[in-house]
Amino acid sequence: MTQGVSVEERPVPLRTEKRLAEDSFLTDDFLRQLINVGEVDILVGLPTHNNAKTVGPIVQSIQAGILRDFPRERAAIINADGGSRDGTPELVTGISIDDVRRTANLYTLRTLHSISTQYASTPASGVALRTILSAAELLRAKACVLISPESTNIKPEWLSKLLRPIYNEGFDLVTPTYGRHKFEGLLITNLLYPMIRALYGTRIREPYTTEIGFSGRLGGQFLGQNNWEDGTGQTGLELRLTLAAITGGCRICQSFLGEKDHVERRAADLIPALRQTVDTLFSALEADFPVWSAVAGSQPVPSNGPESEVGLEPLRINRKRLREMFSIGVAELESVFQSILLPSTLAELQRIAGLDEDDLRYPAELWVRTVYEFAVSYQKSVINRDHIIQALAPLFRGRAYTFLVENRDASTNEVENNIESLCLEFERLKPYLLEMWNGRK
């Protein structure tokens, strides 16, 4: 059976009524299902919203991973659904594990529970994660993993790679590394990874990801630290979880999962991505200042497999459009940039925005100074913070254009060296950020 309680696994009291009352945002039906499960060793969190086209094979891969690598452990799949109307929850709970057993010739000594709850009529990533974290704490899960319903290339071994370091080796956080084309994930390689590395001193290649493993201890701490009721911190929570692990001194490692599916993104998707990532990072800097301000340099984290894998196959990208959006943005947002950037930085941006396509380059030092000045202006709220985040979009496009041009014919090693060089530039200019942050510049 995929769902239910076996004779030898009778439910045990989860926690006191007082603690259950604190989790009152969970529905009574969901709480009853959790109580019937009892306690688990492994928990797989699957947030969904209208994912009927992709979720079936993903659930089967999850089941196969549990059967193959955790046959003796108590396990549960928790589906937090944001109001799907295409039958997604029914698919999650209705897929029979017997099919996986027959196909893969795998067997388990435990019942694999599969539970779904609808937390709202519209999707909200913050509520979905809170639901999964609460379920993990109530079930006293030892090791947990989040899986995206869009991870169509998921392999059963992903579960072991994300969970084994936690379950067997005492790590608290496992972030994935992927095989990517050299021009994919530019927001990570040109901003998130180098800035988090420079500020927090930890070299996590994928600080924002939709697949992540974490210990029940870290999940419980994160659940208690967040003020879920005030409406803040409801986006980019995977990144917030990573930062919480760093600042909390948790044991962190990386595991290579293989190729990352490439999803075509429209240019209009950049601002939502910035809100989920850069906004999240900037908003964390004030509270985390005592930690990151004392960090010098950076250290690698243990990695299972390569830290990255770069693909060089041809990929069509409209560089001309990036260049145009950069130049138009610099001109149209001049008054906004005057509030955010130092005059010298803005003057240099205006100069390079006027160059033709062959000569335009957004050099690493100028890019780092730009990002750091944005971070300080965000902290000081010189204008509406969301407007600050939106204003970064055309500048990021200019940096992306430069990265594409500079690495057009680059080998794998050359791409890695260029990313490393940018990281070192973020580290070198960290005193520049601190001077502005403390009001000395």
C-alpha positions in Angstrom: 0.0 0.0 0.0 1.2 3.5 -0.7 -0.9 5.0 2.1 -2.0 3.8 5.5 -0.6 2.3 8.7 0.7 -1.2 8.8 0.0 -3.5 11.8 3.6 -3.3 13.1 3.6 0.5 12.8 0.9 1.7 15.1 0.6 5.5 15.3 2.2 7.2 18.3 1.3 10.5 20.0 3.0 13.2 18.0 3.2 16.1 20.4 1.2 17.9 23.0 -2.1 19.6 22.3 -0.5 23.0 22.9 2.0 22.5 20.1 -0.8 21.2 17.8 -2.7 24.3 18.5 0.3 26.4 17.4 0.0 24.6 14.1 -3.6 25.5 13.8 -3.2 26.8 10.2 -3.1 23.1 9.2 -6.5 21.6 8.5 -8.1 19.1 10.9 -8.1 16.5 8.1 -4.4 17.0 7.5 -3.6 16.7 11.2 -5.6 13.5 11.4 -3.7 12.0 8.5 -0.4 13.0 10.2 -1.4 11.4 13.4 -2.3 8.2 11.6 1.2 8.2 10.1 3.0 8.4 13.5 6.7 9.2 13.1 9.0 8.9 10.1 12.6 8.8 9.3 12.4 10.3 5.8 10.1 13.0 4.5 9.7 14.1 0.9 8.0 17.5 0.5 6.3 18.1 -2.8 4.7 21.5 -3.3 2.3 21.6 -6.3 -0.2 23.7 -8.3 -1.7 22.3 -11.5 1.2 20.0 -12.2 -0.8 17.0 -13.5 1.2 16.9 -16.7 4.5 16.3 -14.9 3.9 15.1 -11.3 3.1 11.4 -12.1 6.7 10.3 -13.2 8.1 12.5 -10.5 6.2 10.7 -7.8 7.2 7.3 -9.3 10.9 8.4 -9.2 10.5 9.4 -5.6 8.9 6.1 -4.7 11.7 4.2 -6.6 14.3 6.2 -4.7 12.8 5.3 -1.4 12.4 1.7 -2.3 15.9 1.4 -3.6 17.9 3.4 -0.9 15.6 3.5 2.1 13.7 0.2 2.3 13.9 -0.1 6.1 13.1 3.5 6.9 9.7 4.9 7.7 8.9 7.4 4.9 6.2 9.8 3.8 5.5 12.0 0.8 3.8 15.2 1.9 2.1 17.1 -0.9 1.2 20.7 -0.2 -1.1 21.8 -2.9 -2.0 25.4 -3.8 -5.5 24.8 -5.1 -4.9 22.7 -8.2 -7.9 22.2 -10.5 -6.4 19.5 -12.7 -6.4 16.6 -10.3 -2.8 16.9 -9.2 -3.4 15.9 -5.5 -5.3 12.8 -6.6 -2.4 11.8 -8.8 0.1 12.2 -6.0 -1.8 10.1 -3.6 -3.2 7.7 -6.2 -0.1 6.4 -7.8 0.4 2.9 -6.7 3.8 1.9 -5.4 3.1 -1.6 -6.6 3.8 -0.5 -10.2 7.2 0.7 -9.2 7.9 -2.5 -7.3 7.1 -4.6 -10.3 9.0 -2.5 -12.7 12.2 -2.0 -10.7 12.0 -5.3 -8.7 12.3 -3.3 -5.5 10.7 -4.0 -2.1 10.3 -2.2 1.2 9.8 -3.4 4.7 7.7 -0.4 5.6 4.6 1.4 4.5 5.2 4.4 2.3 2.6 7.0 3.2 1.5 9.6 0.7 -0.6 12.5 2.0 -2.0 15.6 0.3 -3.4 18.8 1.7 -4.7 21.9 0.0 -3.5 24.9 1.9 -5.2 27.6 -0.2 -7.1 28.3 -3.4 -4.1 30.1 -4.9 -0.4 29.0 -4.7 2.0 30.6 -2.2 5.4 29.1 -1.9 5.8 30.4 1.7 2.7 28.7 2.9 3.6 25.5 1.0 7.0 25.3 2.7 5.6 26.2 6.1 3.1 23.3 5.7 5.9 20.8 4.8 8.1 22.1 7.6 5.3 21.8 10.1 4.5 18.2 8.9 8.2 17.3 9.2 8.3 18.6 12.8 5.1 16.9 13.8 6.3 13.6 12.3 9.8 14.1 13.9 11.4 13.4 10.5 15.1 12.9 10.7 15.9 13.8 7.1 13.8 15.8 4.7 14.0 16.8 1.0 12.1 19.2 -1.1 11.4 18.2 -4.7 10.0 20.5 -7.4 7.0 19.3 -9.4 8.8 20.7 -12.5 11.9 18.5 -12.1 11.0 16.2 -15.0 14.5 14.8 -15.2 14.5 13.6 -11.6 16.3 10.2 -11.1 15.6 7.9 -8.1 19.2 8.4 -6.9 18.5 12.1 -6.3 16.9 11.1 -3.0 19.9 9.3 -1.8 22.3 12.0 -2.9 20.2 14.7 -1.0 19.3 12.6 2.0 22.2 10.2 2.8 24.6 13.0 4.0 21.9 14.1 6.5 20.6 10.7 7.5 24.0 8.9 7.8 26.6 11.6 8.2 25.1 14.3 10.4 24.9 17.1 7.8 22.1 19.6 8.2 21.8 21.0 4.7 22.5 19.4 1.3 22.4 21.7 -1.7 22.6 20.3 -5.2 25.0 21.0 -8.0 24.1 20.4 -11.6 25.4 20.0 -15.1 24.4 23.3 -16.9 25.1 24.9 -20.2 27.6 27.7 -19.7 25.0 30.3 -20.4 22.3 28.9 -18.1 21.8 30.1 -14.5 23.4 33.5 -15.1 21.7 35.1 -12.1 23.4 32.5 -9.9 26.8 32.6 -11.5 27.0 36.4 -11.9 25.3 37.6 -8.6 23.9 35.1 -6.1 26.8 32.7 -5.8 29.7 35.2 -5.8 27.9 37.7 -3.5 26.9 35.0 -0.9 30.3 33.5 -1.1 32.0 36.9 -0.5 29.7 38.0 2.3 29.0 34.8 4.2 32.3 33.1 3.4 30.7 29.8 2.2 31.1 28.5 -1.4 27.7 27.1 -2.1 27.3 26.9 -5.9 23.5 26.7 -5.9 22.3 28.8 -3.0 18.8 29.1 -4.5 17.4 25.8 -5.7 14.1 23.9 -5.9 15.7 20.7 -4.7 17.2 20.7 -1.3 17.8 18.3 1.6 17.7 19.4 5.2 17.7 17.8 8.7 14.6 17.8 10.9 16.6 19.9 13.4 17.3 22.7 10.8 13.7 22.5 9.5 12.4 23.0 13.1 14.7 25.9 13.8 13.8 27.6 10.6 10.1 27.1 11.3 10.5 28.7 14.7 12.7 31.6 13.5 10.3 32.9 10.8 7.5 35.3 11.5 5.0 33.6 9.3 2.1 35.7 10.3 3.3 39.2 9.2 3.3 38.3 5.5 7.1 39.0 5.1 9.6 36.4 4.1 7.1 34.5 2.0 9.2 34.2 -1.2 12.6 32.9 -1.8 12.4 30.7 1.3 14.7 28.1 -0.1 17.4 30.8 -0.2 16.4 31.9 3.3 16.8 28.3 4.5 20.3 28.2 3.1 21.3 31.5 4.7 19.9 30.3 8.0 22.0 27.2 7.8 25.1 29.3 7.2 24.5 31.8 9.9 23.5 29.0 12.3 26.8 27.2 11.9 25.2 24.1 10.5 27.1 21.4 8.6 26.5 21.9 4.9 27.5 19.9 1.9 26.8 19.7 -1.9 25.7 16.7 -4.0 26.0 16.5 -7.8 22.6 15.5 -9.3 23.5 15.6 -13.0 21.9 17.6 -15.8 19.5 20.4 -14.9 16.5 20.7 -17.1 16.6 23.9 -19.1 13.4 25.8 -18.9 12.8 28.5 -21.5 12.2 31.8 -19.7 10.8 35.0 -21.1 12.5 38.3 -20.6 9.6 39.3 -18.4 10.4 36.5 -16.0 13.6 38.3 -14.8 11.8 40.6 -12.3 10.0 37.8 -10.5 13.3 35.9 -10.3 15.0 39.0 -8.8 12.2 39.3 -6.2 12.6 35.6 -5.2 16.4 35.8 -5.0 18.1 39.2 -4.8 15.2 40.7 -2.8 15.5 37.8 -0.4 19.3 38.2 -0.1 19.2 42.0 0.4 16.5 41.7 3.0 18.6 39.2 5.0 21.7 41.3 5.1 20.6 43.7 7.9 19.7 40.9 10.4 22.8 38.9 9.4 25.2 41.9 9.5 26.9 40.7 12.7 27.8 37.4 10.9 28.8 38.5 7.4 30.6 41.7 8.5 33.1 39.6 10.4 33.8 37.2 7.6 37.0 37.5 5.5 37.6 35.3 2.5 35.7 32.2 1.7 35.9 28.4 2.3 34.7 25.5 0.1 32.0 23.1 1.4 32.3 19.3 1.1 31.1 18.1 -2.2 29.9 14.7 -3.3 30.8 14.7 -7.0 31.8 17.7 -9.1 31.0 21.3 -7.9 29.8 22.1 -11.4 29.7 20.6 -14.9 29.6 23.0 -17.9 28.0 22.2 -21.2 29.3 23.8 -24.4 26.7 22.8 -27.0 25.3 25.6 -29.2 22.6 27.6 -27.5 20.7 30.4 -29.2 20.4 33.6 -27.2 19.4 37.0 -28.3 22.4 39.0 -27.2 21.3 42.1 -29.2 18.0 42.2 -27.2 19.9 42.1 -23.9 22.2 45.0 -25.0 19.2 47.1 -26.2 17.3 46.5 -22.9 20.4 47.5 -20.9 21.0 50.7 -22.8 17.3 51.8 -22.9 17.0 51.0 -19.1 20.0 53.1 -18.2 18.5 56.1 -20.1 14.9 55.7 -18.9 15.7 55.1 -15.2 18.3 57.8 -14.8 16.3 59.6 -12.0 15.9 56.2 -10.2 19.6 55.4 -10.5 20.5 58.8 -9.1 18.8 57.8 -5.8 20.5 54.4 -5.7 24.0 54.7 -7.2 27.0 56.9 -6.5 27.5 59.6 -9.2 30.7 58.1 -10.4 29.1 54.7 -10.8 26.1 56.1 -12.7 28.4 58.1 -15.0 30.4 55.1 -15.9 27.2 53.1 -16.6 25.9 55.9 -18.9 29.2 55.9 -20.7 29.2 52.2 -21.5 25.5 52.2 -22.3 26.2 54.5 -25.2 28.8 52.2 -26.8 28.0 50.2 -29.8 27.4 46.4 -29.7 31.0 45.5 -30.4 32.5 47.7 -27.8 30.0 47.5 -24.9 31.4 45.7 -21.9 30.1 45.8 -18.3 33.4 45.0 -16.4 33.4 42.9 -13.3 34.6 45.7 -10.9 31.8 48.1 -12.1 29.3 45.3 -11.8 30.3 44.5 -8.2 30.2 48.1 -7.2 26.8 48.4 -8.7 25.4 45.4 -6.8 26.9 46.6 -3.5 25.5 50.1 -4.0 22.1 48.6 -4.7 22.4 46.5 -1.5 23.1 49.6 0.6 20.4 51.6 -1.0 18.0 48.8 -0.3 19.1 48.7 3.4 18.6 52.4 3.7 15.3 52.3 1.7 16.3 55.4 -0.3 13.2 54.6 -2.5 10.6 51.8 -2.4 12.5 48.6 -2.0 10.6 46.8 -4.8 11.5 49.6 -7.1 15.1 49.1 -6.3 14.9 45.4 -7.2 13.1 46.2 -10.4 15.7 48.8 -11.4 18.4 46.2 -11.1 16.9 44.2 -14.0 18.3 46.2 -17.0 21.7 46.4 -15.4 21.8 42.6 -14.9 20.9 42.3 -18.6 24.0 44.4 -19.4 26.1 42.2 -17.2 24.6 39.0 -18.8 25.3 40.4 -22.3 29.0 40.9 -21.3 29.2 37.4 -19.8 27.8 35.9 -23.0 30.2 37.9 -25.2 33.3 37.2 -23.1 32.6 33.5 -22.9 31.2 32.9 -26.4 34.1 30.7 -27.4 35.3 29.8 -23.9 36.1 26.2 -22.8 34.8 24.6 -19.7 37.9 25.6 -17.7 37.9 29.2 -19.1 34.2 29.6 -18.0 35.0 28.3 -14.5 38.1 30.6 -14.3 35.9 33.6 -15.3 33.3 32.8 -12.7 36.1 32.4 -10.1 37.6 35.7 -11.1 34.2 37.4 -10.6 33.9 35.8 -7.1 37.3 37.1 -6.1 36.3 40.6 -7.3 33.2 40.4 -5.0 35.5 39.3 -2.1 38.1 42.0 -2.9 35.5 44.8 -2.9 33.7 43.7 0.3 35.4 46.5 2.3 33.8 48.9 -0.2 30.4 47.5 0.8 31.2 47.7 4.5 32.3 51.4 4.2 29.0 52.3 2.5 27.0 50.2 5.0 28.6 51.9 7.9 28.1 55.4 6.4 31.8 56.1 5.8 31.5 56.4 2.0 
